[in-house]
Amino acid sequence: MKVDELQGFVVAELGPRMERLDLTSADVTPDLDLFSAGLVDSMGFMELLAAIEKRFGVEIDLDGVDPETLYSIEGLARHVNRPG
C-alpha cells in the first residue's frame, strides 16, 4: 500500500472531522499525529483501522505493536507493508 493512497483514503474517511477542526487535506500530511491533531480518539482510531482493513483487504495485527507507531498515515502504511 502506498502512503499517498492511504493518505487519500484517510482524508476521505476523516473529512467531516477535518471540517469541524478547520483542517484541509494539505494539513493531513503523512507524518501528522492523527491523535494530537484531534482527528481521532481511541474509538475513532479503531474505526479507522477497520475501514482501512475493509478498503484495502488487509489485516492490521496490533499484537506486540506500540500503538503510537500507528498514529500517523506513514506509520500505518509502514506497519501494513512490513514483511511477514
Steps between C-alpha positions, in 0.01 A plus 500: 500500500641837401505781753322740264226246432443453874518876554223560247285237666558638851418854384175372348411303814575787736358777281214603731730515802758695299233757414404541866867557586547736205765274345556449130640197321832686479510504881476121519858412417640145515683574826212680676407344834128437447435495876685822579324674212165401649401297194451176693447386855539138611163394357551699182843341459353149521228598251765638264702177526188295420425723200859460374480124539174486306604740223846352437428136589768486767511392862662743740641286780561705813660221707836612629478836325545833673176671392673838491697382196168485314374848585612642165412403146865425436516272806183318395632444147835378634323254734270365230787462252743329739613154397368199676 
